[in-house]
Amino acid sequence: MIQEERVRVLRPGPPARGRYVLYWMQASVRAEDNHALEYAALRARELGVPLMVYFGLTTTYPEANARSFLFLLEGLRDARDGLRARGLDLVVLDREAPEGALELSREACLVVTDRAYLRHLREWRARLAERAEVPVVQVEGDAVVPVDTASGKQEWAARTLRPKVQRLMERYLVPVEVTPDVTGYTGVTLEVDVSDPEGLVERLGTDTSVGPGAERGGSRAALARLSAFVDEHLGRYDRERNDPNAGVASRLSAYLHYGHLSPLRVALEAHAHPASASFLEELVVRRELSLNFCEFNPLYDRYEGLPRWARETLEKHAADPRPHLYDRATFEASDTHDAAWNAANNEMKRTGRMANYMRIYWGKKVLEWSASPQEAYATLLSLNNKYFLDGRNPNSYTNVAWVFGSHDRPWGERPVYGTVRSASEGGLRRKFDVDAYVRRWT
């Protein structure tokens, strides 16, 4: 079932007399639980033409490196295999994604694409819609509740979005139906073979300063991880999620970021579990708050996009003496005086992830130990986008903004932080065995 609220016409008009329906797969890199894919398949069946699935491998993608490209390519390999099982091909072209879509649209009846929320990805879709000569339709499949349906404005906090999402959840907690009897278009020779992701990363000549993370990409690994989490950890998640030594984290964020896993599939599997409330709060309310933030705040990735009260209080205290002062290179080297902070930074650099509770502490201390809040923001965003597998996505931009007061309220006034929420090592020690965590990542 594809609810009409998920569908947005970017370029109207009747279908052309083309050779195929083109699905430009870019955000939802999977053959399963994919609203845009199934919508495109349905239109192809209605029009009596084959379906072509295309991905544009943009090697100049902002801030991409070998870690992120390998994860992406592992996802493309699995998507290709999943599509082949349905008699469909995945055409991967080595060019900027919207240009490849425009080229292939010239022989299409219409183009279907998935929805993304970051500025440049929205611009890609707008560019295609402006230049294409056939209809362009966008289908949203990477939010449980469609973003514009949940709210038409930037939400102040999770507490303001939560009731809106909860009222709508049941309507959208419906599995995606697979469209039968769809023929794949075979008239395009594959330009990029994604069978060997590691070898392809080397041939692309991308930045190799950051090696692979701990997780392997792709829908197979994603679905296996989801199953293990629900079976083994979800029952303990509410009690132990703030203890990084407990090992109950879902570790699904990167799969959701790259579109290798549908948030709807995760929500459906978790929803049936009696202990799922805390996890669903993070998956749906908190994650979709980040989509709302990037959709409705044009400065979501800039210091100037923070709430006015937060910027004013931070700048009021910008001249306060810092207990410690580090530059970006020292932070990146995990060379601060704080063993817990260094351990968290090491976890990020080695694995591409960080325990959620440590991610809060990590961010807050960069704010406290930088020469200015603007410098702290730039440092956090740089490290976040370089090392995290779920970096460069709405969740990450929102997490960084939260460190500086976004989606939060004023607290008691303190040096450096002003009325922005602070963090302390004592707070960590009240939650879990910090020394054990330090031993693991030092």
Beta strands, then each sheet from edge to edge (+ up, - down):
strand 1: 7-11
strand 2: 20-24
strand 3: 51-56
strand 4: 90-93
strand 5: 108-114
strand 6: 136-139
sheet 1: 1+ 6- 5- 2- 3- 4-
end
